[in-house]
Amino acid sequence: MEKTILVLGGYGGAGSAISRAILKYTHADLIVAGRRKEKAKVLAEELNREFPENRASWAVADASDPPSLAEPFGEADLVIVAATTTSFVETTARAAIEARDDYLDIHYPQEVVPILKALAPDIERVGLTFVSQAGFLPGLPSVFVRRAEAFFSNYRKAAVSTAMKTDFDSGGAVLEFIETLGDYSAEVYRNGEWRGAGSRDVRKVDFGPTLGRKTCYPTTLSEMRDLPDRLGIEELAAYVAGLNWFVDYVVTPLTFVLGKVKRGLGKDQLAGLMVWGSKRFKTLGEAVALVLEAEGEKDGKSRSIRMTARHDDVYEFTAMPIAAFLNQYLDGTVKLPGLWMMGHLVDPERFVEDLVRMGAEVEMEVGEG
């Protein structure tokens, strides 16, 4: 019997891409769920026209209304949270536990992980698989760092950098992004510890012909924190590039300053500026790329690895890692009880191969000596 996967926020930008990827790349049944009945219904009907066997259905489910989650969650085996509902992470996770559903989220805000860690005893007690830090950011950075391990006998350094060319629409996603900027923190792992990053930790990265060479700034990702101990790595960090000059030098600093005064101060106005600036100063086309630069030794000789993944659609590039995870989840490979980071749980080689099969452009360069 095939599994049933419910996507909460399944008709949004990332959610609809994930919903479509489930039907395209797996044999699972799908429930498109969210607050808006008509949007969920319309997408489910559209997907049933696009894919055979009528595997898509729809449901009304609102993370801010816990009773509304019980019935649809009860019909699912796995809940994927694609909605911008970080304020209701605990509510959603508890509903999944009550329904005995496995769980996966694509939330970027790092405060999600401690909330889920507090629920870890309950998750383990009932034998569920809970996965956080999924998607491409977070998600792919730890997968790529782990993928490079196979090319070293002594793994010393790794830096993962991300850039995108896109714009924002009004709604929960941009509000969540503004809140994240207001809480901005940055850290790098060096000399045996994670420490706050400074201006000297900024780096220039070449993302290829579409995105070009960009200045990248360190950030904090929960998925990275355990990797030095797991891999014996000496230096590690994750970086993100800016979007455009207006967002980088007007919206971002203003958001950071106001966020230090009071969390969420002016977020609606800042979100409006972000939407306007991302559209007004965007260059033609859309693109996203992730670059891993790693160093170490193999058989006593110095070796460097540069691994790049690119795509021309940010939402599809978010959905592809989810589908790659699902391929391993549905065959039981990663159906393990407890709370996990996606990139820690999967087989990284198989995962990257699946990304290529789905249409991501992945390149690897190996330098010797």
N, C-alpha and C positions, 0 to 999 in steps of 0.2 A: 504494500500500500504506500502511495506517495505521501511525502510530508506536505503539510500546509503551512505556508509562511505568510504572516500578516505584516504588512508594511504600514506603520503608523506615520501619517503624513505622506502616504503613498501616491498622492497626486501632485505634490509640490515639485520644484525643479529637480532636486536630487532624488526625491521619493519616486517620481514617475520614471526616472531613468533606472532606478533600482528595480521597480516593479516590472519594467519591460525586460531588464536583464535576467530576472528570475525566470520568466517564461521563455526567453531566447536561449539561455545557456544551461538550464536545469529542467528536470521533469516534475518539479514541485508544483503544487497548486498554490494560488495566490489570493489573498484577501487585501484589497486596497481599502485602507481605513483612514479616517480623519473626521474632523468636526463637520465638514461640509458634505452633506449627503449627495447633492447633485454632482459635485466634482468627482467624488469617489465613484459614483455610478457611471458617469460619462466615461471616465478612464477605463473602468473595468469592461464596459461594453466595447470600447475602442480596441482594447487589447484582445478581446475574444474574437473580434473581426480579423485582427492581425495574426493571431496564433491559433492553431487548431485545438480541438477538444474542450473548448469552453472552460479553461482552467482558472479563469479570473472571476472572482466575486467581489462584493463590496460590503462595507459595514460603516456605521457611524461610531466613532470612538474619540473621546475628547480627554486628553491627559489631565486637564484641569477638573474633570468630573469623574472621579474614580468608579462610581457605579456603572458608567457607560462602557468601561473597559472589560467588565467581567464576562459578558456574553461573547463578544467577538474574540477575546483572548482564549476563551474556552474552546473555540473551534480551531485554534492554531496549535502548531507544534513549536514554532519559532516566531518570536516577535522581533522585527527590525524597526528601530526607532529612527526615522528619517525626519521627523518633525523638529522644529526649533523649540523644544520643550524642556530646556535645561532646568527651569524652575520646578519642573514636575518629575525629575529623574527618579526620586525615591518612590513617588506614587506609582509611576509606570513600572518600575522594577518590582515593587511589591505585588502589583497586579499580576505580573508575569509569574512570580513565585507562587502566588495563590492558584493560578491556573495551571501550574506545572509546565510552563512554557520555557524553553531556552530563549536567550535574549542576545541582541547585538545592537549597538548604537554607533552612530557616526558623528557624535558630538565633538566639536573642537574645544570648547572651554574645559580647562584642565581640572576644574573643581568637581567635575562629574565622577572622576575616579575615586576620590576619598568617600563620596557618598555610597558608591557601589561596594567599596571595601568594607564599609560598616555592615553591609548586608551579606558579606561573604560566608559567615557561619550558616545562615539560613539557606543560601544557595547550595552550599556543599551538603547540608543535611538532607536536602531533598534530591540531590544528585543532578542538578541542572548545570548546563553550560552557559555561562554569561561571558560575553565578549564586548570589550570597549575599545576605544581608539581604533575604529575601523574606517575604511575608505582610503583616500589617497593622502590626506593630511588632516589628522594623523592616519597612520596605517602603513603606507608604503615606506616611510623612512626606516622603521625597524626591520621590515622585510628585506630591504636592500642592504642594510648593514649586515644582517645575518647571511644573506646570499653571498656576499663577498668573502665570508669566513672560509669557504671551501678553497679559495685561491691562495691562502697563506698558511704557513706553519707557525709563524709568529705575527699576529695581527696587532698593529700598533696604533693606527689612526684612522678615523672615519669622519667625514663631514657630509651631511645630506642637505641639499639646498633645493628650494621649490620656488618656481615663478609661474605667474599666469597672466594672461591678457584677457580680461573679461569685463563685464559691467554688472552692477547690482540692480535688482528690482526692489521696490518697496515691499516691506513685510518682515516676518520674523527673522529671516536669515540675516538681513543687514543689521537689524537691532542686536542680534546675538553677536555679530562681528564687532559692532561698536562697543558692546560691553566687554568683549575680550580685549580690544585695544586699550580700554580704560584700565584693565587689570594687568596690562602687559608686564611680563617678567622675562628675563633672559638668563640662561645659564649654559656653561660649558663644562665638560669633564676634563680635568687636567691635574696631574700630580696626585692622583689617587682620590680626588674628591670633585663633587659638583660645586661650582662656585658661580657667583654672579658675574655676568659678562659685561665688558666695557667697550669703549669705542675701538680699542685695538683688536677686538674680536670680529669686527666687520670684515667681510671678504668679497672679492669680485669673482663672479662665476659666469662662464660662457654657457648659455642654454641652447645654443644652436642658431640657425639662420632666422627663425621667426621671432624669437624673443631676444636674441642677442646677448650681449654681455651686461650683467646687472650687478648692482651693489646689493649684497644680502646681509641681513641682520640676524643675530642669534635669537632663538626663541626657546621656550620650554615645552617639552612634550613628555607626558608621563611614560609613554611607550619606550623612551630612550633610557630611562633611569637605571634599569636593571642590566642593561647590556654590557657595561664594563665588567661586571662580575661574571656574567654568563660567558663572555667571549675573551676575557683577559685583555681587553683593549686599553690602551694608555690614554688616548685622547678621543673625545667624541662630542659632537654638537649637531644641532639641527638649525637651519637657517631659512629665512623667507625673504624674498625680494619684494620691493614696493610695487604698487600698481601703476601709478602715473604721478607726475609732479604735483598735481593739485591734491590728490589723496595723500601722498607721502609727506608733503611739506606744509599743508594747511590743515586737512582734516585729522590726520593721525596725531600731530603734536597737540592740537586743540583737545582731542579726545583724551589723550594721555593726561594732560594737565587737569582737565575737569574731572576725570576719573579719580585723581588723587585728592581732589577737594571733597567729592562725594560720589560714591559708586552710582553710575547711571545718570549723573547730572547732565541735562541737555541732550539725552540720547536720541530723542525723537528728531530734534533739529539737526543733530550731527548725522543721523541716518539719512535725512533728506539731503544734506550736503554730500554725503558719500554717494548716494544714488546719482545725484546730478553730476558730480565730478567724475564718477566712473564712466558715465555715458558721454559727457561733454568732451572729455580729453582722451577718450579711447581711440586707438588707431584701428584701422580696418582689420576685421577677422578676430578669431578667438583662438587661444592656444594655452596649453599648460605643459609644464615640464618639471621633472625631478631629476637631480644629478647627485650621484654618490661619488665622492672622491676618497679613496682609501689607500693606505700605505702599510707595508709590512715586509716580511721576508718569506721566501720559499726556498727550502733546501740551501739555506745560508746565503742566498742572493736577495738583494733588494728588489721589491716588486711594487708596482702601483696599479690600481684598478680605477677606471672611470666608467661608471654605468649610468646610462641616461634612459629615461622613459618619457615619451612625448605623446600628446594627442591634441586634436583640434576642438575638443568639446569638454569643458570642465565637468559638467554633470555626468557625461558618459565615463569620464576618467575617474569619477567618484564611484560609479556603479560597477565598473570592471573589477576592482579589488573585492567588492562584496560578492560578486559572482564567483570569483576565484576562490574565496573563502568557502562559499556554499558548496562548491564541488568537493572540497575536502570534508566539510561537515556532513553532507548528505551521504557520503560513502562510509561514514563512521570514523574516518582518520582523526578528526579533531573533536569528536564527541566525547569530551572529557569533563567531568564535574569540576566546578569551581569558577572563579573569576579570572579572566585572562585578557591580556592585550592581544589583539588580532595578530600582530606581527611576531609575537612570541610563540604562538600556537601552531601556525601553519608550517608546512614544508616549503621553504622559500624557493627552492629550485622549481618545483612543480607549479608553485604560485606564479612565478615570473613567466614560465612557459604558457600558462593559461592566459596571462595578460596579452602576450604576443598573439595567441590564437584568436583572442577577442578583438584585435585590431590596434592595440597599443604598439607604438614604434619603440623598440628597446634595442639599445646598442651597448656593447661592452668593449672597452679598450684595455689591453694589458700591457704595461710597460715593464721591462726587465732591466736590472742593473742600475 
